[in-house]
Amino acid sequence: MTTSEWLDRLAPKALAVMAIGTCATYGGIHAMAGNPTGAMGVPDYLGWDWKSKAGIPIVCVPGCPTHPDNLSETILYLLYMATGQAPMIPLDDQLRPQWLFGATVHEGCDRAGYYEQGDFATEYGSPKCLVKLGCWGPVVKCNVPKRGWINGVGGCPNVGGICIGCTMPGFPDKFMPFMDEPPGGKLSSAASTAYGGFIRKLRTITTNTLNKEPKWREKGRTLKTGYKATTF
């Protein structure tokens, strides 16, 4: 029995329908340009405006693979809904839970400060921003760098890997070729390099000042802070 036949039989009876993983949500690699299979995601098959018998839209939890905590958290929310303990699940226009996919990779990335200073990695193994090596983090909706992958640890850019946009409806077609600097990234990184370099120099001056003790602190027993010892 094909997957589409299962959907035809089960979806009309379901309290809620979840699409788990980018292939199930948006077609993913199987639906990329030139595929001969006609593969598509659940919203494309059932319709983006489809709702269950309980009035719940299709709930998409993309990722290649899906983050396990995102999945379990979404299932738990739907169970609370089923018992009347939670309001309608808040979804974005791509049917993803808003609280999980409302921010970009860049906003939760350990390396974001380097981008702001125009300081980019030129080779793998560098701790700096990976945009010039092909990272799409500034525009991809995903919480993995902030959440961590297993027990709060990991996440693609956190461990030196570029973001290839696997939670996005345009994946993989719109993100290829991988490991090339994103087209929009060239303009934004050039601007960041220009102003970030200037900011970095100013911060170096300030850092050098703050990285020294105040001049009034000198060796010896004489107190110059204005403190007066109390005599008993």
The 8 nearest C-alpha neighbors of each residue, nearest first, counted from 0:
[[1, 4, 2, 5, 3, 6, 8, 7],
 [2, 0, 4, 3, 5, 6, 7, 8],
 [1, 3, 5, 4, 6, 0, 7, 8],
 [2, 4, 6, 1, 5, 7, 44, 0],
 [5, 3, 7, 1, 6, 2, 8, 0],
 [6, 4, 2, 8, 3, 7, 9, 1],
 [7, 5, 3, 9, 10, 4, 8, 2],
 [6, 8, 4, 5, 9, 10, 3, 11],
 [9, 7, 5, 6, 10, 4, 11, 12],
 [8, 10, 6, 12, 11, 7, 5, 13],
 [9, 11, 13, 6, 12, 7, 8, 16],
 [12, 10, 9, 13, 51, 52, 8, 7],
 [13, 11, 10, 9, 14, 52, 51, 8],
 [12, 14, 10, 15, 11, 9, 51, 16],
 [13, 15, 53, 51, 52, 12, 16, 55],
 [16, 14, 13, 51, 55, 17, 57, 53],
 [15, 17, 57, 58, 13, 18, 10, 51],
 [18, 16, 58, 57, 59, 19, 15, 60],
 [17, 19, 59, 24, 23, 58, 60, 41],
 [18, 20, 60, 23, 61, 17, 59, 24],
 [21, 19, 61, 62, 65, 23, 22, 63],
 [20, 22, 61, 24, 62, 27, 23, 25],
 [21, 23, 27, 26, 20, 24, 25, 40],
 [24, 22, 40, 18, 21, 20, 19, 26],
 [23, 25, 40, 21, 18, 59, 22, 41],
 [26, 24, 40, 168, 21, 27, 22, 23],
 [27, 25, 22, 40, 39, 30, 23, 29],
 [28, 26, 22, 21, 29, 30, 25, 170],
 [27, 29, 31, 30, 171, 26, 22, 170],
 [30, 28, 27, 31, 38, 26, 34, 22],
 [31, 29, 26, 38, 28, 27, 39, 34],
 [32, 30, 28, 29, 34, 172, 33, 27],
 [31, 33, 34, 30, 172, 29, 28, 35],
 [32, 34, 35, 31, 30, 36, 37, 29],
 [33, 35, 32, 36, 31, 30, 29, 37],
 [36, 34, 37, 33, 38, 30, 32, 29],
 [37, 35, 38, 34, 29, 30, 39, 33],
 [36, 38, 35, 39, 34, 30, 29, 26],
 [39, 37, 30, 36, 29, 26, 40, 34],
 [40, 38, 26, 30, 43, 25, 37, 44],
 [39, 41, 25, 26, 24, 23, 43, 42],
 [40, 42, 44, 43, 24, 23, 45, 18],
 [43, 41, 47, 46, 45, 44, 40, 24],
 [44, 42, 46, 40, 41, 45, 39, 47],
 [43, 45, 41, 42, 46, 40, 39, 3],
 [46, 44, 42, 43, 41, 49, 47, 48],
 [47, 45, 42, 49, 43, 48, 44, 41],
 [46, 48, 42, 49, 43, 45, 57, 56],
 [47, 49, 46, 50, 56, 42, 57, 45],
 [50, 48, 46, 47, 56, 45, 57, 51],
 [51, 49, 56, 55, 54, 48, 57, 52],
 [50, 52, 54, 55, 53, 15, 14, 13],
 [51, 53, 54, 14, 50, 13, 11, 12],
 [52, 54, 51, 14, 55, 15, 50, 13],
 [55, 53, 51, 50, 52, 56, 14, 15],
 [54, 56, 50, 51, 53, 15, 57, 52],
 [57, 55, 50, 49, 58, 51, 54, 48],
 [56, 58, 16, 17, 59, 50, 55, 94],
 [59, 57, 17, 94, 56, 18, 95, 16],
 [60, 58, 18, 95, 94, 24, 17, 61],
 [59, 61, 19, 95, 20, 18, 70, 58],
 [62, 60, 20, 21, 166, 65, 59, 19],
 [63, 61, 65, 166, 64, 20, 21, 165],
 [64, 62, 65, 165, 21, 20, 166, 61],
 [63, 65, 62, 20, 66, 21, 61, 165],
 [66, 64, 62, 20, 63, 61, 67, 60],
 [65, 67, 69, 68, 64, 70, 62, 148],
 [68, 66, 70, 69, 65, 71, 148, 72],
 [69, 67, 71, 70, 66, 72, 73, 148],
 [70, 68, 72, 66, 67, 71, 73, 99],
 [69, 71, 67, 73, 68, 72, 74, 66],
 [70, 72, 74, 68, 73, 69, 75, 67],
 [71, 73, 75, 69, 70, 74, 68, 76],
 [74, 72, 76, 70, 75, 71, 69, 77],
 [75, 73, 71, 77, 76, 72, 70, 78],
 [74, 76, 78, 72, 73, 77, 71, 79],
 [77, 75, 73, 79, 78, 74, 72, 80],
 [76, 78, 80, 74, 79, 75, 81, 73],
 [79, 77, 81, 75, 80, 76, 74, 82],
 [78, 80, 84, 76, 82, 77, 81, 85],
 [81, 79, 85, 77, 83, 78, 82, 84],
 [80, 82, 78, 79, 83, 77, 84, 14],
 [83, 81, 79, 80, 84, 78, 85, 77],
 [82, 84, 80, 81, 85, 79, 86, 78],
 [83, 85, 79, 82, 80, 86, 81, 78],
 [84, 86, 80, 79, 83, 87, 76, 88],
 [87, 85, 88, 80, 84, 83, 89, 79],
 [88, 86, 89, 85, 80, 55, 77, 90],
 [87, 89, 86, 90, 96, 77, 76, 80],
 [90, 88, 97, 96, 87, 91, 98, 95],
 [91, 89, 96, 94, 97, 95, 88, 92],
 [92, 90, 94, 93, 95, 97, 96, 89],
 [91, 93, 94, 90, 95, 97, 47, 96],
 [92, 94, 91, 95, 90, 59, 168, 47],
 [95, 93, 90, 91, 59, 92, 58, 57],
 [94, 96, 59, 90, 91, 93, 60, 97],
 [97, 95, 90, 99, 98, 89, 100, 91],
 [98, 96, 101, 90, 100, 99, 91, 89],
 [97, 99, 101, 96, 100, 89, 102, 90],
 [100, 98, 97, 96, 101, 142, 69, 141],
 [99, 101, 97, 141, 140, 102, 98, 96],
 [100, 102, 97, 98, 99, 140, 103, 141],
 [103, 101, 140, 100, 106, 141, 104, 142],
 [102, 104, 140, 139, 105, 106, 141, 138],
 [103, 105, 136, 141, 107, 106, 139, 108],
 [106, 104, 137, 136, 108, 103, 107, 111],
 [107, 105, 103, 104, 108, 102, 111, 137],
 [106, 108, 145, 105, 104, 144, 109, 142],
 [107, 109, 105, 110, 111, 144, 106, 104],
 [108, 110, 111, 157, 107, 112, 144, 156],
 [109, 111, 128, 108, 112, 113, 127, 114],
 [112, 110, 114, 113, 108, 109, 105, 115],
 [111, 113, 115, 114, 110, 116, 109, 128],
 [112, 114, 118, 116, 111, 115, 128, 110],
 [115, 113, 117, 111, 116, 112, 128, 118],
 [114, 116, 112, 113, 117, 195, 191, 111],
 [115, 117, 195, 113, 114, 118, 199, 196],
 [118, 116, 192, 195, 191, 114, 115, 196],
 [117, 119, 113, 116, 114, 127, 128, 192],
 [120, 118, 128, 127, 117, 129, 121, 114],
 [119, 121, 127, 129, 128, 122, 125, 131],
 [120, 122, 119, 132, 131, 123, 125, 129],
 [123, 121, 120, 125, 124, 132, 129, 131],
 [122, 124, 125, 159, 121, 120, 132, 160],
 [123, 125, 122, 159, 126, 120, 127, 158],
 [124, 126, 127, 123, 120, 122, 121, 159],
 [127, 125, 124, 128, 110, 120, 159, 129],
 [128, 126, 120, 119, 125, 113, 110, 129],
 [129, 127, 119, 110, 113, 114, 120, 130],
 [128, 130, 132, 134, 120, 131, 119, 161],
 [131, 129, 134, 133, 132, 128, 180, 135],
 [132, 130, 180, 133, 129, 119, 120, 134],
 [131, 133, 129, 130, 178, 180, 179, 134],
 [132, 134, 178, 180, 179, 130, 131, 181],
 [133, 135, 161, 130, 162, 129, 136, 132],
 [136, 134, 162, 137, 163, 138, 139, 164],
 [135, 137, 104, 105, 139, 162, 138, 134],
 [138, 136, 105, 135, 139, 103, 104, 106],
 [139, 137, 136, 103, 135, 140, 104, 105],
 [140, 138, 103, 136, 164, 104, 141, 137],
 [141, 139, 103, 100, 102, 104, 101, 138],
 [140, 142, 104, 100, 103, 143, 139, 166],
 [141, 143, 145, 144, 146, 104, 99, 100],
 [142, 144, 146, 154, 147, 145, 141, 148],
 [145, 143, 154, 147, 108, 146, 142, 107],
 [146, 144, 107, 143, 142, 147, 108, 154],
 [147, 145, 143, 151, 144, 142, 148, 154],
 [148, 146, 151, 152, 153, 154, 144, 143],
 [147, 149, 153, 154, 152, 151, 143, 150],
 [150, 148, 152, 151, 147, 153, 154, 67],
 [151, 149, 152, 148, 147, 146, 153, 68],
 [150, 152, 147, 149, 146, 148, 153, 145],
 [153, 151, 147, 149, 148, 150, 154, 146],
 [154, 152, 147, 148, 157, 158, 155, 149],
 [153, 155, 144, 147, 148, 143, 157, 156],
 [154, 156, 160, 157, 158, 161, 162, 144],
 [157, 155, 160, 159, 158, 161, 154, 162],
 [158, 156, 154, 155, 159, 153, 109, 144],
 [157, 159, 156, 155, 160, 153, 154, 126],
 [158, 160, 156, 157, 124, 155, 161, 123],
 [161, 159, 156, 155, 158, 162, 157, 129],
 [160, 162, 134, 156, 155, 163, 133, 129],
 [161, 163, 134, 135, 136, 164, 155, 156],
 [162, 164, 165, 135, 161, 134, 174, 177],
 [165, 163, 166, 167, 162, 139, 170, 135],
 [164, 166, 62, 63, 167, 170, 163, 21],
 [167, 165, 62, 61, 164, 21, 141, 140],
 [166, 168, 169, 170, 165, 164, 139, 140],
 [169, 167, 25, 170, 166, 27, 93, 21],
 [168, 170, 173, 167, 171, 172, 174, 25],
 [171, 169, 172, 167, 168, 165, 27, 173],
 [170, 172, 174, 173, 169, 28, 27, 175],
 [173, 171, 170, 174, 175, 31, 169, 32],
 [172, 174, 169, 171, 175, 170, 176, 164],
 [175, 173, 171, 172, 170, 176, 163, 177],
 [176, 174, 177, 172, 173, 171, 179, 178],
 [175, 177, 179, 174, 178, 172, 173, 133],
 [176, 178, 175, 179, 133, 174, 163, 180],
 [177, 179, 133, 132, 176, 180, 134, 161],
 [180, 178, 133, 177, 132, 176, 181, 131],
 [179, 181, 133, 131, 132, 130, 184, 182],
 [182, 180, 184, 183, 133, 179, 135, 185],
 [183, 181, 184, 185, 180, 186, 179, 187],
 [184, 182, 185, 181, 186, 187, 180, 188],
 [183, 185, 181, 187, 182, 186, 188, 180],
 [186, 184, 188, 183, 182, 187, 189, 181],
 [185, 187, 189, 184, 188, 183, 190, 182],
 [186, 188, 184, 190, 189, 185, 191, 183],
 [187, 189, 191, 185, 190, 184, 186, 192],
 [190, 188, 192, 186, 187, 191, 185, 193],
 [191, 189, 187, 193, 188, 192, 186, 194],
 [190, 192, 117, 188, 195, 189, 193, 194],
 [193, 191, 117, 189, 195, 190, 196, 194],
 [194, 192, 190, 191, 195, 196, 189, 197],
 [193, 195, 197, 196, 191, 192, 198, 190],
 [196, 194, 116, 117, 198, 192, 191, 197],
 [195, 197, 199, 194, 198, 192, 193, 117],
 [196, 198, 194, 200, 195, 199, 201, 193],
 [199, 197, 195, 201, 200, 196, 202, 194],
 [198, 200, 196, 202, 197, 201, 116, 195],
 [201, 199, 203, 197, 202, 198, 196, 204],
 [202, 200, 198, 204, 203, 199, 197, 205],
 [201, 203, 205, 199, 204, 200, 206, 198],
 [202, 204, 206, 200, 201, 205, 207, 199],
 [203, 205, 207, 201, 202, 206, 208, 200],
 [204, 206, 202, 208, 203, 207, 209, 201],
 [207, 205, 203, 209, 208, 204, 210, 202],
 [208, 206, 210, 204, 205, 209, 203, 211],
 [209, 207, 205, 206, 210, 211, 204, 203],
 [210, 208, 206, 211, 207, 205, 212, 213],
 [209, 211, 207, 208, 206, 212, 205, 213],
 [212, 210, 209, 208, 213, 207, 214, 206],
 [211, 213, 214, 216, 210, 209, 215, 208],
 [214, 212, 215, 216, 211, 209, 217, 208],
 [213, 215, 216, 212, 217, 211, 223, 208],
 [216, 214, 213, 217, 223, 224, 212, 222],
 [215, 217, 214, 213, 212, 218, 223, 224],
 [218, 216, 215, 219, 214, 221, 223, 222],
 [217, 219, 216, 220, 221, 222, 215, 223],
 [218, 220, 221, 217, 222, 216, 223, 215],
 [219, 221, 222, 218, 217, 223, 216, 224],
 [220, 222, 219, 223, 218, 217, 224, 216],
 [221, 223, 224, 220, 226, 225, 219, 227],
 [224, 222, 225, 221, 215, 226, 216, 217],
 [223, 225, 226, 222, 215, 216, 227, 221],
 [226, 224, 223, 227, 222, 228, 221, 215],
 [227, 225, 224, 228, 222, 223, 229, 221],
 [228, 226, 229, 225, 222, 224, 230, 223],
 [227, 229, 230, 226, 231, 225, 222, 224],
 [228, 230, 227, 231, 226, 225, 222, 224],
 [229, 231, 228, 227, 226, 222, 225, 221],
 [230, 229, 228, 227, 226, 222, 225, 221]]
